[in-house]
Amino acid sequence: MDRTGITAYPPVVPSSPRAHLILPVLLATLLAAQALPEAQPPAIATVSVGATVVTIRGSERDEAVGEQIRRVLPDAIRAASRWGSLPAAVVLTVHATHGELESATRRGGNPWMRAWARIGAVDLQSPRTWSRGFATDDSLRQILAHELTHCALFVATGRDGRAREIPLWFLEGMASVAAGEHHDAVHADAVRAPGPMLRVDPRLVYGTADRAFRELLDRAGVDAVRRIVARLGDGLAFPVAFRDAVGVPLADFEGDLVGRLSALAVNR
């Protein structure tokens, strides 16, 4: 039996002159039922900040979590809006378990993941099922600011899929800095080839992204980052937007950064 509660194989149909008519109807009903979207959790709260309205969805068990989200969300939205505009409407869904989060985001095999962002949505594993069984206001504000910053960048690129063209250090570094996170672990290889390292030690990837983005801010300033986001919104590819906004080729910036991080590792 599949998740729709309907057997996934054709039922036995009694032999009769009308059997050849009944079977197609049953099959069509089956396929239609399987194609129905999964039921969304009910809305438990709505928060409006500026031009953005966030609808919080979750089960009755997460009403307390919903109240905590409402409490920290205004600060998270303001932090995420530092680099660009958020969508007018965002759906924030609280999932009861990590398994439900992975299923909803189709991101399996990431036990460290607590949330995931798309262009107009954020999926959050309920803090009730985090290792401590709760989240402090500060940690919840940070994770929401982080994910909402992704939403703002996805608005600029036009879709979250196009964000794959953006270097991971910029994508995650922007979110980390906006959320006020601080990471100590860095590794030069995480600048240009973060994929393999992400599977081994995500802390190195996120720490390196945070360091790289702070280096960009120190060298080029906040306005340059905003220009990058604006150029992406104009449809430019990331390397072109970066060179136009910062004044140096992306490869040169990354090469210098790799050199700095490599030297840092040697001197430790």
N, C-alpha and C positions, 0 to 999 in steps of 0.2 A: 504494500500500500504506500502511495507516495504522500507528500506533505499536504496535498489537498484533501486527503481522506477518501480518495476515490481509487479503486484498484487500477493499476497502470497497464493492465492487459485487457484485450477485448473480452467482454463477458460471453458466456455460452448462450447462444440464441436458439430456441427451439426450432426444429425444422418445420418450415411451412412455406407456402408460396410467397408470403410477405417477408420472409427472413432477410432477403437481399435488400429490402427497403429499410428494415429496422436497424440492421447493423451499421450502415453509414450514419444514420441519425445518432445512434449511441456513440459512435466514434467521434462525431463532430461535437457532441456534448462533452465528451471526455476531454478533447483537446481544448475546447473553450474554457472548461473549468481549470485545466492546468495552466492556461495562459493568464488567468486572473492575477493581478498584482497582489503581493502579500499585504495583509491588513496592517495599516499604520497604527502605532500606539495612539491613544487619544491625546489631545492637546491638554496640558495641565497648567500652562501659563503663557502669557504673552508679554513681551518687553519691547518698548519703543524708545529708541535713543536717536535723536536727530531724525534723519530720513530712513533709518533702518528699523524694521519690525522683525523681531525674532519670536517665532512660535516654538515653544518647548513641548516636546512630546515624550511621554513615558507612561509607565504603569502606575497604579495607585501606590505601590510600594515605594515609588520614587518621588512622591509628593514633597517630602522633606528635601530631597536633592533638588527638586524644582525650585523650592523656595531659596535654597542656597545659590542656585544659578541666577535667579532673579536679583539676588543681593549683589553679586560680583559682576554681572554682565555689563552694566553701564561702563565700568572702568575698563573691562576687556574690549568693548567696542571702541572706546576712545583710543586705546593703545593700538588696536588693529588699524585704525583709520589714519595712522601717522603717515603712511606711504601712499594711500589711495583710498578711493571710495568703496564702501561695502555695498553689496546688493541691497535693493529696497526691501527684499523679503528673504529671510534666512530661516530654515527649519533646523532646529537642534533636537536630535533624537537621542534619548537616554536609553541604552540597552542594558538589560538586566544582568547579562553575563558577558565574559570575554568572547565566548563562542558566538553569541548573537552579534557582537560587534564585528567579528571576522566575517561572519556570514553576510551581514548587511553591506560591508565594504568590499567583499570578495578579496580580502587581504589575509589569507591564511598563513600560519606558520610564523606569526610575529607576536610572541608572548609578551613582549615589552610594550606593545601598542596600547594606548589608552583612548585615543581619539583619531578621527580621520576627517578631512575636509574635502568638500567638492565645491563647485561654483556657487551654489546657493544653499548648502547644507553642511552641517557638522554632525557627525556620529560620535557619541561619547559613551564609553563603558561606565556604568553606574559606579560612583565611588564606593557604594556599599560593597562592591566585589573587588575593590583594590586590596592590596596586601594588608593594609591597616584597617580596612573596612570603612574608611571615610577619607575625605579630603579636607585640608584646611582651606579657608577662604582664599589665602594667597596662592596655594598650589592650584586650586580650581580656576582662579582668575588667570593665572599664567597659561594653563593649558588651553583655556578658551580664547585668550588673546592670541596665542600661537596659531590655533586653527583658523580663527577669523582673519588673521593676517593673510593666510593662504587664500581665503575666500576673496579678499580684496585684490590680491595679485591675479587670481583667476578671472576676476571681472575685467581687469586690464587686458589680459591676453585673449579674452573672448570666450575661453573655455578652459576647463582644467586639464584636458588632454594636451593642449599646446604648451602647458607649463613644463612638460617633459623636455622641451628644448632648452630650458633654463638650467644652468649649472646648479647642482644640489647645494653647493655652499651658499649661493645667493638665495635660493628658495628657502632653505631651512635657517640660514643665518638671519635673514630679514625677520622671520617669525620669532626666532630666539631673542633677538635684540628688542623687538617690539614688546615681547612678553616680559622683558626684564630678567631673562635667564642669564646664568653665568656658568660656564663650563671650563674645566681646567685641562682635560685630556685633549690633545691635538696630535695629528699625524700628517705629514706632508702628502702621503699617498691618497689621503681622503679628499684632496683638492680636485684632482683630475680623474681619479678612478675610485669613487666612493662605493660603487655597487658591491664588489666582493667584501670590502671591509664592513659594510652595513650588516651583512649576514654574520660576521664574526664578532664585531664589537660596535654596536650602534653609538655608544658613548663617544668614540673617537670621531665618528662622522659628524655628529651634532656639535661636539666641542670644536672641531675644526671649522665647521660652518659658522659658528658664532664668532670665532676669532677672525676668520676671513672677512666677514661682513663688517666687523668693528674696524678692521684695517682699512676697508673701503671708505667707511665714514670718516676716519681720521685723515685719509689722503684726499678725498674728494668732497666730503660734506653731505649733509642731509639733502640739500637741493639737487645734487647730482643723482642721488638715488631716486628722488621723485621724478627727475627727468628720464631716467631709465624706464620707470614704470609708465610714464606718459608716452614714451617712444614705442614701448611694447603695445600700448593701446592704439597707437597709430598703425600697427601692423608690421613694424620692423622686427627682423630677427634679433635675437638677444645680442650676438656679437656686434652687430651694427648699432643697436640701441646703446650698448655699453660704450663703444668708442665715441659715439656722438655726444653722449652725456658726460663722460669722464675725461675724454681727450686722449686716452691711451688705448691701444688694442687690448682686448680681453686676454689674449695669450701672454702679453707682456706683464700684465697685472698678476695673472696666475703664476707665471714663471718666477716673478719676484717673490711672491708669497710662498711658493714651494721652497725657494732658497732660504727664506727667513725661518720657516718651520724646520727645515732640515738642519740648519745651524743651531736652532734651539734644542733639537733632539741630541746633537753631538755634545753640546755644552752642559747637558744635564749630568 
